[in-house]
Amino acid sequence: MDARFNLFENPVAGKFAKRFAGAALVIHQSSLPAATQELVSLRASQINGCGHCIDMHTKEAAAAGETAVRLSLVAAWRESTVFTEAEQAALALAEEGTRLADAHQGVSDETWARVREHYDDDQTAALVSLVALINAANRLAVIVHQRGGSYEVGMFAAAVS
């Protein structure tokens, strides 16, 4: 199936994409570890079934040095030994923040406490913003049927520059 609409070729969508990329840059430049950012983005994208974002974040993480084992185990992080306690807290927040409709209380107090145990205020702000941003990105890509498989490292940055 081909994409329904090219968000990068439309003037309105292009302006939005540049501002979206600006928001992403704020998170990228934060003190939240880059590996955590990619793991969280990958997990939310898996939950949302966004092939384009899974493709992007897997390839970007691998290019930044993330191991194939850790990338392969993101979907089963609870049953894995390769993630730190801080990463586990971030992945739990990503899941609960992505599955808002499935959890009547949203993010649990337990998960929030685990996040606050491992991340300072700036990192927490970046993490919460990242969960919101990746969910928005997933929805954009899924709505227009932007498919995974053809992403090349650095492609998003080039498209919105």
N, C-alpha and C positions, 0 to 999 in steps of 0.2 A: 504494500500500500504506500502510495506517495503521500508526502505532506500535503495537507489541505491548503496551507497558506505559508508563505515565507515571511516570517516576522522580521527578518533582517533586510528585506527589500522594500518594505512599506515605510513611508516617511513617519507616520505616527508611531508605529511599532518600533522603528529605529530610534526615535527620540526616547521612547520609553526604555528601550534596551540600554541606551547609554546611561540613563539615570539609574537603572537597575544595576548595571555594572559598577557605577559609582558607589552604590550601597554595598555591593559585594567587596569592593576595594577597601572600604572602612573595616569590614570584618577581616579581610585578608591581612591588613596591616596591624591588626590588634595583637595582643599578646596571647591569644588563644592559639595553642600549637597547631601548626599547619597540618600535621598528620591527623589530629582530632577533627579539624575542619573537613578534611576529605572523607574520613570515616563516617562522620555525621551526615554529610551530604549523600554519600553512597547509601547509607542505611535508609534514610527517608525516601530516596529515589527508588530503592528496592520495594519498599512498602507501597509506594504510589504507582509502581509499574511503569516508571518512566525510563524507557530504553535509552533515549538520548542522554539523559543525565547520568544514568548508570555507566554508559560508555565513556562519557566525559570524565567523571570523577574517578573511575577505575584507571583510566589512562593517565590523568594528571597525577594521581597518587603514585602510580608506578614510576612515572618519570621523575618524581620527587624522591624516589628511593624506597617507597613502601613495598613490602614483600608480598609475593603472590600468595603465601600462606595466610597472612592477615587479611588481604583483600578477599580471598575465597571464604574466609570464616566470618566476615561481617554479618551475614544473614543469620548465623548461628552463634553470635557473640556470647550468649549466656552459657553455651555448652563448650566454650573454648578457653584455652589457657594463655592465649597470646596477647590479650588486651590488659592494660593496666587498670587499676581501680578507677582512676580518673576517666579513662576512656570508656569504661563500662558505665559510669555515671552519665557521661555525655551521650552515649548510645541509648541509654534508657530514656533520657530526656527527649532525644530525637524521636524515638518510637512513640512515647506518650504524647508528645507535642504534634506528631503527625496523625495519630489516631484519635483525634479529639472527639469525633462522632462515636467512636467505639467505647470511650471511657467517659461516663457521665460526669466525672469530676476532673477531667482533663489530666494534667500532670499531678501525680500523687505527692503528698507531703514527704513520703519516704524518698522518692526520686529527687525532689527538690533539695532535701537535706543532704543527700549524697553529692549532688552537684555543688552545693555551697561548701561542702567539706573540702573539695578539691580545686575549686576555681574562685579567684578573687572577683571583686565587683566588675572590673573591666572585662575579664574573661567570661563571666556570667552574662553580661550584657551582649557580648559578641556571640556567645553560644545561643542565647534566646533569639537574637536577631537572625543568626544563621538558620535555625530551624524554621523560622517564618519565611526567610528568603528562599530556601531550597524548596519548600512546599509550594511557594508561588511559582518558582521556575518549573517544577514538575507539572503543575497545572497548565502553564502556558504550552509546554512541549506536548503534553498528552492531548490537549484540546485540538491542536493543529496537526496531530499525528506526526510529529517530528521524530523520526526513527533513529535508533541507535545503530552503531556499526561503522560509521564513516568518520567519526570524530578523530581529529588529529590534535596532539598536544599543542596548546596555545591558540587554537582556532577561535575560541570564544573571545579571548582578549583582542585578537586581530579583528574580529567582526564588529566589535563595538568601539574600536578606537577611532 
